[in-house]
Amino acid sequence: MVMAISMLVTVFLWVKNKNNSLGYIWTLLHLLLVSVAIYFALKGIAFDYNHPMASEEISLQMGISGVVWALSMICLVIALFNFSKERNHSSS
C-alpha cells in the first residue's frame, strides 16, 4: 500500500512539473524494482523449509531479490543525477 502511494505521488509530481520527465521515469522504475525485490525476498522467507530443496530455493529467491534490489539502486542513482542535472541548468 505504501509503495502504491509513493508511485501515485511520483506520478502526480511528474504531471505537476514536467520539466524533468527522465528523472521521474527512473524514480518510478526504482519503486517498481524495489517492489519486485521485496516480493522475491518475502517469497524466500515464506518458503516451506520442509521441502527437500528448500535451502537452494530460498538462496535463489534471496539472490534474485538482491540482484533486483541492486538494479533498483542503480535506477535511483540515475534518477538523482537527472534531478541534480536539471537543477544545475535551471540555476545558471
Contact map, one row per residue, 1 for C-alpha under 8 A:
11111000000000000000000000000000000000000000000000000000000000000000000000000000000000000000
11111100000000000000000000000000000000000000000000000000000000000000000000000000000000000000
11111110000000000000000000000010001000000000000000000000000000000000000000000000000000000000
11111111000000000000000000000000000000000000000000000000000000000000000000000000000000000000
11111111100000000000000000000000000000000000000000000000000000000000000000000000000000000000
01111111110000000000000000000010000000000000000000000000000000000000000000000000000000000000
00111111111000000000000000010010000000000000000000000000000000000000000000000000000000000000
00011111111100000000000000000000000000000000000000000000000000000000000000000000000000000000
00001111111110000000000000000000000000000000000000000000000000000000000000000000000000000000
00000111111111000000000100110000000000000000000000000000000000000000000000000000000000000000
00000011111111100000000100010000000000000000000000000000000000000000000000000000000000000000
00000001111111110000000000000000000000000000000000000000000000000000000000000000000000000000
00000000111111111000000000000000000000000000000000000000000000000000000000000000000000000000
00000000011111111101100100000000000000000000000000000000000000000000000000000000000000000000
00000000001111111100000000000000000000000000000000000000000000000000000000000000000000000000
00000000000111111100000000000000000000000000000000000000000000000000000000000000000000000000
00000000000011111111000000000000000000000000000000000000000000000000000000000000000000000000
00000000000001111111100000000000000000000000000000000000000000000000000000000000000000000000
00000000000000001111100000000000000000000000000000000000000000000000000000000000000000000000
00000000000001001111111100000000000000000000000000000000000000000000000000000000011001000000
00000000000001000111111110000000000000000000000000000000000000000000000000000000000000000000
00000000000000000001111111000000000000000000000000000000000000000000000000000010010000000000
00000000000000000001111111100000000000000000000000000000000000000000000000000111111000000000
00000000011001000001111111110000000000000000000000000000000000000000000000000010000000000000
00000000000000000000111111111000000000000000000000000000000000000000000000000010000000000000
00000000000000000000011111111100000000000000000000000000000000000000000000110110000000000000
00000000010000000000001111111110000000000000000000000000000000000000000000110010000000000000
00000010011000000000000111111111000000000000000000000000000000000000000000000000000000000000
00000000000000000000000011111111100000000000000000000000000000000000000100100000000000000000
00000000000000000000000001111111110000000000000000000000000000000000001110110000000000000000
00100110000000000000000000111111111000000000000000000000000000000000000100000000000000000000
00000000000000000000000000011111111100000000000000000000000000000000000100000000000000000000
00000000000000000000000000001111111110000000000000000000000000000001101100000000000000000000
00000000000000000000000000000111111111000000000000000000000000000001100100000000000000000000
00100000000000000000000000000011111111100000000000000000000000000000000000000000000000000000
00000000000000000000000000000001111111110000000000000000000000001001000000000000000000000000
00000000000000000000000000000000111111111000000000000000000000011101100000000000000000000000
00000000000000000000000000000000011111111100000000000000000000001000000000000000000000000000
00000000000000000000000000000000001111111110000000000000000000001000000000000000000000000000
00000000000000000000000000000000000111111111000000000000000011011000000000000000000000000000
00000000000000000000000000000000000011111111100000000000000011001000000000000000000000000000
00000000000000000000000000000000000001111111110000000000000000000000000000000000000000000000
00000000000000000000000000000000000000111111111000000000000010000000000000000000000000000000
00000000000000000000000000000000000000011111111000000000111111000000000000000000000000000000
00000000000000000000000000000000000000001111111000000000010000000000000000000000000000000000
00000000000000000000000000000000000000000111111100000000000000000000000000000000000000000000
00000000000000000000000000000000000000000011111110000100010000000000000000000000000000000000
00000000000000000000000000000000000000000000011111100100000000000000000000000000000000000000
00000000000000000000000000000000000000000000001111100110000000000000000000000000000000000000
00000000000000000000000000000000000000000000000111110100000000000000000000000000000000000000
00000000000000000000000000000000000000000000000111111100000000000000000000000000000000000000
00000000000000000000000000000000000000000000000001111100000000000000000000000000000000000000
00000000000000000000000000000000000000000000000000111111100000000000000000000000000000000000
00000000000000000000000000000000000000000000001111111111110000000000000000000000000000000000
00000000000000000000000000000000000000000000000010001111111000000000000000000000000000000000
00000000000000000000000000000000000000000000000000001111111100000000000000000000000000000000
00000000000000000000000000000000000000000001000000001111111110000000000000000000000000000000
00000000000000000000000000000000000000000001101000000111111111000000000000000000000000000000
00000000000000000000000000000000000000000001000000000011111111100000000000000000000000000000
00000000000000000000000000000000000000000001000000000001111111110000000000000000000000000000
00000000000000000000000000000000000000011011000000000000111111111000000000000000000000000000
00000000000000000000000000000000000000011001000000000000011111111100000000000000000000000000
00000000000000000000000000000000000000000000000000000000001111111110000000000000000000000000
00000000000000000000000000000000000010010000000000000000000111111111000000000000000000000000
00000000000000000000000000000000000111111000000000000000000011111111100000000000000000000000
00000000000000000000000000000000000010000000000000000000000001111111110000000000000000000000
00000000000000000000000000000000000000000000000000000000000000111111111000000000000000000000
00000000000000000000000000000000110110000000000000000000000000011111111100000000000000000000
00000000000000000000000000000000110010000000000000000000000000001111111110000000000000000000
00000000000000000000000000000000000000000000000000000000000000000111111111000000000000000000
00000000000000000000000000000100100000000000000000000000000000000011111111100000000000000000
00000000000000000000000000001111110000000000000000000000000000000001111111110000000000000000
00000000000000000000000000000100000000000000000000000000000000000000111111111000000000000000
00000000000000000000000000000000000000000000000000000000000000000000011111111100000000000000
00000000000000000000000001101100000000000000000000000000000000000000001111111110000000000000
00000000000000000000000001100100000000000000000000000000000000000000000111111111000000000000
00000000000000000000000000000000000000000000000000000000000000000000000011111111100000000000
00000000000000000000001001000000000000000000000000000000000000000000000001111111110000000000
00000000000000000000011111100000000000000000000000000000000000000000000000111111111000000000
00000000000000000000001000000000000000000000000000000000000000000000000000011111111100000000
00000000000000000000001000000000000000000000000000000000000000000000000000001111111110000000
00000000000000000001011000000000000000000000000000000000000000000000000000000111111111000000
00000000000000000001001000000000000000000000000000000000000000000000000000000011111111100000
00000000000000000000000000000000000000000000000000000000000000000000000000000001111111110000
00000000000000000000000000000000000000000000000000000000000000000000000000000000111111111000
00000000000000000001000000000000000000000000000000000000000000000000000000000000011111111100
00000000000000000000000000000000000000000000000000000000000000000000000000000000001111111110
00000000000000000000000000000000000000000000000000000000000000000000000000000000000111111111
00000000000000000000000000000000000000000000000000000000000000000000000000000000000011111111
00000000000000000000000000000000000000000000000000000000000000000000000000000000000001111111
00000000000000000000000000000000000000000000000000000000000000000000000000000000000000111111
00000000000000000000000000000000000000000000000000000000000000000000000000000000000000011111
